[in-house]
Amino acid sequence: MVGKAKRVRIYLSEDDRAGHRPAFAAIVDLLRAEGAAGATCFRAFEGFGAGGELHVAHLVDVPAHLPLVVEWIDAPEKVEALLPRVRALLGHALVTVDDTEIAVFDPPPMRGIPAALTVADAMTRDVVAVEPGTRLRELVNRMLGGGHRAVPVVADGAPVGIVTQGDLLARGGVELRVDLLGALEPAERHALLSTLDRSDRTAGEVMTPQPVTVHAAAALRDAADLMARRRLKRLPVVERDGRLAGILSRVDVLRRAAGAPGRAREAPEPMGLAARAAVGTVMRRDVPTVLPDTPLPVVFQAVIATRLNRALVVDADRRVLGVVTDGALLDRLAPPLRRGVFSAVVQRLPFGHADRDAAERHATARTAVDLMDDLPRARADMPLRDAIALVLGGAHKLLAVVDADGRLAGVLDRADLLRGLLLPGGG
């Protein structure tokens, strides 16, 4: 954050509203939820605007429509991405954007997960659950409708299993990941899932039984430690009577540890391109980036800033070096390894030597480069058909798009690639 930046000033009144909320509060909450570097609201003593009416603060009688200024300082790309959404919250207002330079930025240390936080403070309560007898087509439809990548299976309200995308691929006869199915046109999705209409298979037949669960009243740091040690992306949450209360994901843990609220699910944007089209026509440009020596608190905020749950590591010339994931951050907050391979053997951790090495490096990380892992790259002029193999055929969920000099131009995730390749005109 040290160096060139943008300063945004938003001039409005105390009685300006965004829906049913004060506009200034809605703006600050939006910026905080989206991982902005920081914003402050100032209250004026006296002033007037375009209408010419003078507003004055008196010691005894303070009117409810004093001028306010919300000041927000952030990286230029962050301002460019978020300013249209801020503008959508405003009615009559004045917004200015100036170039500025940050001379000193010394964030507080990364303190991990506060001891007072419980799983209930972080979990997602709006969870889709099915019963063991639920037919697979209905199960997939529920996952697609809610944007879920895993669904708990409950009997008498208590979780007895969980169905993940991997379960559906391995035992359910589904030919494509659910998050990618959601990117297809309805007709194409129906064709891929037509075999499920003729199947009698149920959730109970394909689920992973006896899922690892956590109590809603448990300490969040203990749940994070469990997720890191067992390499779990999510945990069903139960009440004291064993009934399902919600679900806890890695991102839920990270956002609550950062003091940020949960994010609403984003619907995929429709698009249809030919397979020969360049990836540069599909890529996203609002990707969070950090430098190799960026301190952990700033890396933390960058990773949780967008739905990607990742931040790219670039050098001073914006050449792509690697990526920091939510899983790497969880390793830092709740280290899964304490003393190397011996600890891994004792705890029977279900990952190999390469994963153990990465987890040990993440657990002691001090800057972005210590959390960084590799990711595939593609030139912006690469055809979609060639680029899709780099993502769909591997373990990476993200593809960095670079120019001829290796400088970051944008990113693509699996759903972006699939929409561009498989929608009408993409054959």
C-alpha positions, 0 to 999 in steps of 0.5 A, spaced: 500 500 500 505 504 500 506 508 493 501 511 488 494 510 491 487 514 489 483 518 494 475 518 494 471 523 497 464 523 497 460 529 499 453 527 502 448 529 508 446 526 514 439 525 511 441 521 505 438 514 505 440 508 501 434 504 501 432 504 509 439 505 511 443 512 512 447 512 505 454 514 509 453 507 513 451 503 507 457 506 503 462 504 509 459 497 510 460 496 503 467 498 502 469 494 509 465 488 506 469 488 499 476 489 503 477 496 501 483 499 505 480 503 509 474 509 509 472 514 514 466 518 515 467 526 517 461 530 520 461 537 518 460 543 523 457 548 517 457 548 510 452 548 504 451 545 497 449 546 490 442 548 493 445 554 497 442 552 503 446 553 509 447 547 514 450 549 521 451 545 527 449 548 534 451 546 541 444 545 543 440 544 537 444 539 532 440 539 525 439 532 522 442 534 515 449 536 517 454 535 511 458 529 511 464 527 507 466 519 507 473 519 505 476 512 502 483 511 500 485 505 496 489 502 490 487 505 484 484 498 481 480 497 487 477 504 487 476 503 479 472 496 481 468 499 487 466 506 485 460 504 481 457 500 486 458 506 491 455 510 486 449 506 486 448 507 493 447 515 492 442 519 490 444 527 489 451 527 491 458 529 489 464 524 488 471 526 487 477 522 486 484 524 486 491 521 486 495 521 492 501 517 495 501 513 501 508 514 505 507 510 511 502 504 512 504 500 518 498 495 519 497 492 525 500 485 526 496 479 524 493 476 531 489 470 528 482 468 530 480 471 537 479 466 542 472 469 544 469 467 537 465 461 536 463 457 530 456 460 531 459 467 530 462 465 523 458 459 520 453 460 514 446 458 517 442 458 510 444 451 508 441 446 504 440 439 506 437 433 503 435 426 506 438 420 504 432 418 500 433 424 496 433 423 488 440 425 485 437 430 480 433 433 486 440 434 490 443 437 484 438 442 482 438 444 490 446 445 489 445 449 483 439 453 485 443 455 491 450 455 489 453 450 494 459 445 492 457 440 498 450 439 501 449 435 508 445 429 508 440 429 514 436 424 518 431 426 523 435 433 523 442 430 524 447 430 519 449 423 517 453 424 511 455 429 506 455 430 498 460 433 495 462 435 488 467 429 488 462 424 490 457 426 485 463 425 480 465 419 483 459 415 484 453 419 482 454 419 474 455 426 474 460 428 468 461 435 470 463 439 477 456 442 479 460 449 479 461 448 472 454 446 470 451 452 473 455 456 467 451 452 462 445 454 458 439 450 461 438 446 455 446 443 455 445 442 463 439 438 462 442 434 456 448 432 461 443 431 467 438 427 463 441 420 465 439 422 472 432 423 471 432 415 469 436 413 475 434 411 482 440 413 486 439 417 492 443 421 496 444 416 501 448 412 496 453 417 494 454 421 500 460 420 504 458 417 511 459 420 518 462 427 516 466 430 521 462 435 524 463 441 529 458 444 535 456 451 534 458 453 541 465 450 539 471 455 539 472 458 532 480 457 533 479 450 535 474 449 528 479 452 524 485 448 527 481 441 525 479 444 518 487 445 517 489 438 520 484 434 516 485 438 510 477 440 510 474 445 506 467 445 510 464 442 516 457 441 518 455 445 524 450 441 529 447 444 535 447 440 542 442 435 540 446 433 534 441 437 529 444 441 523 445 448 525 449 451 519 455 449 515 462 452 516 467 453 510 474 456 510 472 463 507 467 463 513 473 462 518 477 467 514 472 473 514 470 472 521 477 473 523 478 479 519 472 482 522 468 482 515 461 480 514 459 474 510 459 475 502 452 474 498 453 469 493 454 472 486 450 469 480 454 467 474 454 473 468 452 470 462 456 470 456 457 466 450 464 466 445 467 462 440 472 457 442 477 460 438 476 467 442 482 469 446 482 468 453 483 476 454 475 477 452 473 473 458 478 474 463 476 478 469 480 484 471 478 486 478 483 481 481 487 483 488 494 483 488 500 483 493 507 484 492 512 478 495 514 482 501 507 484 503 505 483 510 500 478 512 495 483 515 494 486 508 495 479 504 489 477 509 484 482 506 486 482 499 484 474 499 477 475 502 476 481 498 473 478 492 469 471 491 475 468 488 478 467 495 485 468 492 490 474 491 495 474 486 503 475 488 506 480 483 513 483 482 514 491 482 513 490 474 506 486 475 509 480 473 506 474 476 509 470 481 504 465 484 498 465 488 495 466 495 489 461 497 484 461 502 487 454 504 494 457 505 491 463 510 488 457 514 494 454 515 497 460 517 492 461 522 491 454 525 497 451 523 496 443 521 503 441 522 507 442 529 513 438 528 514 436 521 513 429 518 513 426 525 507 430 527 504 428 520 505 421 522 502 421 529 496 425 527 495 421 520 494 427 516 491 425 509 496 429 505 503 427 501 510 430 502 509 436 497 502 438 501 506 437 508 512 441 505 507 447 503 503 447 510 509 447 514 512 453 510 505 456 510 504 455 518 511 460 519 509 465 513 511 472 515 510 475 508 506 473 501 512 470 498 511 465 504 504 463 503 505 463 495 503 457 491 504 456 483 499 457 478 498 456 471 499 462 466 496 463 459 497 469 454 491 474 453 491 471 446 491 464 447 484 461 444 479 459 450 480 451 447 487 451 449 486 455 455 481 450 458 485 444 459 490 448 463 484 449 469 479 443 468 485 438 467 489 440 473 488 442 481 488 449 480 482 453 480 485 459 477 488 461 471 493 468 470 492 471 464 499 475 462 502 479 456 508 478 452 512 480 458 509 476 463 505 482 466 498 481 469 492 482 465 487 479 468 484 472 471 480 466 469 476 461 473 473 455 471 466 457 470 469 463 466 472 458 461 466 454 461 461 459 459 466 462 454 467 455 451 460 451 451 455 456 451 451 457 444 457 459 438 462 456 443 463 449 439 
